[in-house]
Amino acid sequence: MSTRTRISGHRKYLAFALAVVFILLGWQIAAWSLPAFLMPDVPTVIARLWQDIQTDNFRAALGGSLGRLAVGYGIAMLLGVGFGLIGAVLFFFREVLKSAIIILQSIPSIAWVPLFLILMGFGNTPIIVVVAVAAFFPAALSVMNATESVQHVHVSAARVMGASRWEMLKRVYLPAVMPELITGAQLAFGNAWRALISCEMLVGFGKGLGRSLSYAGETADMVGVMTNILAIAILAPLIDQLLLERLKHRVLRYQYV
């Protein structure tokens, strides 16, 4: 009996294309059902997006958002992987950290914004910190959960051979947690992206896609609102497929042969 559960190649791209078609079709049906000033149609928004892409304002907004995302997400991954691996050899620390994460991750990312604004003032720093907090939780949890499933025989063998704690982390735990780490990185990216857009909308500082979306809403520019939503919706899966998915296939290539 076949146990294959993953599709690949052309079927995977076909599934993605069909999902896009269904979303655009639902949008177009809504546009036909509502007045144009409430819901612009798909061709109008695509044309507006193409025009905006060629402007300096859009490029500045895109660069601002991607810059904050890169810094916040990078910090979260470094800390998440680091603390997760430390928890592999310090069991009490792992339980304390896991309990703290379970408590703190129930707080929506946007709820941290007022606190960090008061502590850090307006600027990029509070947005980056919120993005890092949002991405840290799934990254750290995925690594810690993976370390618990490492086979004891491998750990015992490494100890018998005189491996230090650093060597245990590097040669035993890190290779073992890599599949869960990549999955956690993708979950963390989704959290980071949503937190970034929400923070930019709320803080209203500098250039960013979230700020552009908020401004379009404030001026009742529905074409602008849908254009920014479309840009946000395109960028997230684009980054995931071009960077994270390729990284997954490269690191876990033995699973895709």
Disulfide bonds with the S-S distance in Angstrom:
none
